């Protein structure tokens, strides 16, 4: 399936509009017509994969502790500050698995201290195998990271897997070189400092370019002007409604809410 130009991703399910990285967030954004999503996966102490951006659960939940130091049983007792249970990878994939034509980014939240090489490899295999076997063939599934190690491992273990390198740099020569050196086909970079020429250079090098972080409609419009292929939005429903009302040439690409 061809990827939609200027597609919106619901970042963490739409973190400014819903309870981030919870099943209710993904259900709500899907119900509003979003078909692009971004999420984060971590491995708890006894091996279950948990959907959580931060290592610490303190910011978003009523509990305290670190994902990697807690067991699955402990984490299943935790509620978010809005009263939702924590979401586990298998539950999110079950929600996505019967839906056609999705675009889903699974960010690998690894670091050398918490994920030495042996644990990193176990994490990568479990994430890949849990996701790829259950998602529809019509969907685009990719694994992303700031950490180059999981990208390199997945590339060797699963040739042809779709990968994206995330950088806090703008779309510039240095970021493009890092992506190309890794052998990936996608680059996620920041709006700030990116230029139309930089994005064009990335495209000429064969890269698809995603922009982050998007928090306003103006951010989205800037991303369109820069030529980004995909854009991560904390406010995806607001952006999509703006598209429907004001960007007539994109209306055919937006599914109706609930479709």
C-alpha positions, 0 to 999 in steps of 0.5 A: 500500500502506498503511504499517504503524503504528509500523513499524521501520526498520533504521537503516543496515541495523541498525547495532548488530546488523550491519556498518552500511550493507553488503549483508550487513547489509541481507540479514540484516535482511531475512532476519529479517523486517524490511521497513523500512530506512534508508540513506545515499548519497554521491557519490564523485569520479567520480560513483558513489553510495556507501552510507556515513553518514560523509564519512570512511571511517576509522570503519567501514573499514580505509582512510582518506580522504573519499568525495567525494575518492576514485574508485569504483575506489579505494573498491572496494578498501576493506574494512570493519573486519569485512571486507565490501566497500563497498556502492554504490547500484546494488548495494543497489537491485538487492537491493531491486528484486525485493521487494514492500512495502518501506519504504526511506529514502534519506538524502541526505548533502549539505552546501554545502561538498562539494555546491555547487548544480550538484553537488547537482543532479547528485547528486539526479537520479542518486539519484532516477533510480537508485532510483525506476525499479527499486523495486516499485510496492508499496514506499514509497520516500522521500528524506530529509535534514537539508539543505533544498536537496536536498529543495527541488530534488527537489520542483521537479524531480520533483513528487509525490516522497516527501520527509522533512525530518530535524531534530535538534529534537523534534517541536515547533511550530518543526520542524513549521513547517519541514517545512510551509514546505518542502512535505514530508509527513514529519518525522523528529525526536528522541525526546528532548523530543517529546511526545504533544501535539507529535506530535498537532499534526504529525498534525493538520497532515498530517505523518507523523512518524518518530522517531530515534535508537532504540537500545533496546526502551524507545526503541521503546515510547516512540515507540509511546506518543508516537504516532510513525508510524515509528521508526528502530532501530539494533537492529531485530531485537531490537525486532521479536522483542520485538514478536512476543513481547509486542505481540500486536496487532501480530503480524499486521503482522510477516512471518515471518523469510525471508518 
